[in-house]
């Protein structure tokens, strides 16, 4: 709720990873979304993505990760990933289905 401006009541389950150091811009958010809530959760992820882009000038080396970030859905599942190689995370996510 603090980082994504969404309600936990929209989710059945989730995992969120963010490093302790704020200068590192890696993040992974995976959630099983409650029926009918996918658009709201995807919108929250898009807002988070834009916030990271807007703050990218603070940490130029991290801006590359943010520019490559991806939001992917599959059924009621969503993945938002900000890492060095997002395609590997997307492949792993899609491989679960």
C-alpha positions in Angstrom: 0.0 0.0 0.0 2.9 2.4 0.7 4.7 1.9 -2.6 1.9 1.0 -5.0 -1.1 3.0 -3.8 -3.3 0.0 -4.0 -5.4 -1.8 -1.5 -4.3 -5.2 -0.1 -7.9 -6.2 -0.3 -7.6 -6.3 -4.1 -5.0 -9.1 -3.8 -5.3 -12.8 -2.9 -1.6 -13.1 -2.3 1.6 -11.3 -3.3 5.4 -11.1 -3.0 7.2 -7.8 -3.0 11.0 -7.4 -3.1 12.8 -4.1 -2.7 16.3 -3.8 -1.5 17.1 -2.0 1.8 19.2 0.7 0.1 17.1 3.3 -1.7 19.9 4.0 -4.2 19.3 0.6 -5.8 16.3 0.5 -8.1 15.5 -3.2 -8.3 12.0 -4.3 -7.5 9.8 -7.3 -8.1 6.1 -7.4 -7.4 4.1 -10.6 -8.2 0.5 -10.8 -7.2 -2.5 -13.1 -7.5 -5.3 -10.5 -8.0 -8.9 -10.9 -6.8 -11.4 -11.3 -9.6 -12.3 -8.0 -11.2 -9.4 -6.1 -9.7 -6.7 -6.6 -12.3 -7.2 -3.3 -14.0 -6.9 -1.4 -10.7 -3.7 -3.3 -9.7 -2.2 -2.9 -13.2 -2.9 0.8 -13.0 -1.2 1.0 -9.6 1.9 -0.8 -11.0 1.9 1.7 -14.0 1.8 4.6 -11.5 4.7 3.1 -9.6 6.6 2.6 -12.8 6.0 6.3 -13.7 7.1 7.4 -10.2 10.3 5.5 -10.6 10.9 7.1 -14.0 10.2 10.5 -12.7 12.8 10.0 -9.9 15.3 8.4 -12.2 17.3 11.6 -12.5 18.3 11.2 -8.8 20.1 7.9 -9.7 21.1 8.0 -13.3 22.7 4.5 -13.2 19.4 3.1 -12.0 17.3 4.8 -14.7 18.4 2.0 -17.2 16.6 -0.6 -15.0 13.5 1.6 -14.8 13.4 2.2 -18.6 13.6 -1.6 -19.1 11.0 -2.4 -16.5 8.0 -4.6 -17.5 4.5 -5.1 -16.4 3.1 -8.5 -17.5 -0.3 -10.2 -16.7 -1.5 -13.7 -17.1 -5.0 -14.4 -16.0 -5.4 -13.0 -12.5 -1.7 -12.8 -12.0 0.5 -9.7 -12.5 4.3 -9.2 -12.5 6.0 -5.8 -12.3 9.8 -6.2 -12.5 12.6 -3.7 -12.4 15.9 -5.6 -12.7 18.9 -5.7 -15.0 17.4 -8.5 -17.2 13.6 -8.3 -17.0 13.1 -10.7 -19.9 14.5 -13.5 -17.8 12.0 -12.7 -15.0 9.2 -12.4 -17.5 10.1 -15.8 -19.0 10.1 -17.4 -15.6 6.8 -15.8 -14.7 5.2 -17.0 -18.0 6.7 -20.4 -17.6 4.6 -20.9 -14.4 1.4 -21.0 -16.6 
